[in-house]
Structures are given as C-alpha cells and as structure tokens.
Amino acid sequence: MLEPQIKTSHPAAKQTSLLHSIQTGKISLLGEKKVRTGFLKTSVSGPIEVNPLGLEGDVQADKRVHGGLEKAVYAYVFDHYESWLADLPQNAAILHPGGFGENLTLTGPDEREVCIGDIFRIGSALLQVSQPRQPCSKLTLRFESPQIAKMMIKNGRCGWYYRVLEPGRLQAGDCAMLQQRLNPAWPVLRFQNLIAAKSKPLEDMREAADMAGLSLEWKEKAQAFLAKKRSGDLSSTELKNA
C-alpha cells in the first residue's frame, strides 16, 4: 500500500519501467442497468500502434470523461494488484492486468515516483504523463463495491494518463524509459492528493495553473480557482470543492 509521504527526489536513472502487458477494449454492457462502457479490457499480443487518441482498437463509450488527446492511454502499476487482492479478496477473479480498465500495465515506479509531465519512450512512441486517473462509476459497477472509489483515493493506487507526443508502436516487454522530467516536486500521488483535498493550498493551485505537461482540464480548473480567489467570489464552500 502506498505511504502518505511524498518523495521529491526522483533520480532519472531509476525511472525505467517494464511494460508487462497491453489491453484494449470494445464497447460492452456493465451492471444490472447495462451501462455502455469500454472499461472491460482484453490482453493484446504482439506490437500495437498508438496514436494521439490512444491504442489501435481501443474504444471509449463516454468521451466526455474518458479518452481524448489528454487521456489517450491509461497506465496502471502491476504491483498494485497484490495489494488490492489483500483488500478485496472477493474480487480475485478480476484482479489481474486490465482489471482497472488500464491500457498499459507497468512494473516499476509507481505514483510516488512518476511525476506529472514526465516524458517516457515506450517502444517507438513518446508518451507524457498528463494527470492521475480519477475513479468513476464504471469502477464501482465493475467491482460491485460502492467503496472502491474512496479506497482508491485514500490508498493512492490510481494510475495515470498519458498523452501521445509521438505516435509509434509498442508491445509487452518494452521498457518505459524516462526521457525528461519537468516537475520533479510533483509526483502523481501529490497531485492526486491535491485533487482530493477538501481545502486547496493556494500556492499549490498557483503551480497547477501553469504546470508544464499537466492536462488542460486541470490547468483550467486551477486557473478558475485562482480567478475566483482574486475576485473575492470564492466562498469557503467553493474553496473546499474547487
């Protein structure tokens, strides 16, 4: 389980992961209400193309909150599955790579070490970490647990999204090698904690508003927060929920 402390030193030499597996999904129906989703993924063998909108053959049902240029590829850490198995033994049958709807399952550094804006070479593609994953209703439906979203926020095992800077091909067994680190003080876990915080530190929001590599969505949210703060329109409730 992830510890609450934040590391601020991230030697590039240690920032190499191994691509354990690749998963893609088609539209399927989930839960009693038959909700359309691309959450359910199956393993892909052999090389696969990745372009600015994601992996070849991968589909998102609700493009308002999934996919797009800023959330083209979802990555998750393989070692987290062992921790989840201890937490949710009743879900053992689906606690395997792809179980959280990820496209890439990686072994190596996790949310405490990978930083917002990090640029990785995986196969011939160049990918950049854009934001943490935030648990949605599909996760609750898949695990049949109303608590799993809160658990993910609390334990920090959220994974992260990549944008695609250079299209290319990748396959299981490729190394994910760090090429550039833009925000060494902002590991994914720190940003996830900022999102989850009831009260947002003003200085952190200033940094987020202009953070290199951060998704446009979260930059704009931070900028809106600061604009309200400057105008005096930000009530205590808005401050907590921004």
Steps between C-alpha positions, in 0.01 A plus 500: 500500500624847420633704787373856550837671481608668179845452354653797326816339370456284193829392341448452128723192505236317704209606285473198274192281499422181311185475293348186649191485280274697264121501506233646275122493519185515289164635611329260742218512755571518871276450803129440539418819309715388204714813495699537180873509573845432360627412850527126439838433339661194346869430455672580170783287369763637267577860406220758496481850360442796729387835361391831660156354580628179655571138416384349175175313561426656840160665537346734760124518548476832684746736337398788726713350778713233332751505217589799287838659445570560871392154620594290202661210687437382856786335691489300822768342720511119503608476865181672612301187417656310790397777739147510360474123535570539871237775522236336278547121502140462384601659168795268436358385166532848346812621682741442213661730238225698331275461804495874563433578136858593426662483159855453627598297805849597614747355747725751672456851642156590629302817579752606765779517241348569159435874462250717316653598165747210491585398144563131433615309194309172475585304189516760224229721656558805719244542779452769766333466840208745503299431817394234751203276427193585702264219594164507323169318520623227264756396760222463758292293258789277401597414858142514632631711785382852590815542708766432241518858373566629852753223554691598185510865604617408849767248404627696198507199268338700220731464200549780249413614151740564214464732205677386184777736389627273223295213356673166473484130577536326832470148633518308824861472615595851385673728749339829600804726525482849646616760249421824683370606841327838506354506852721307743308635801166375364471121503162369388406419860553858613271628227241233579507613863452860390193402297356310797578768760199677649700822519743583219827673598518823303863456401436148372213630286726773361751235399229281346365791293827521309639147539686373195343181365192507723173435318314805376195401706688529829689811397170669423349388830797644687480823300128533573568441869759778504278738305221457754747544781625829352148631443391412851216283367644178640291400802631257759287225340639568154851505643456149631331360192696671221 
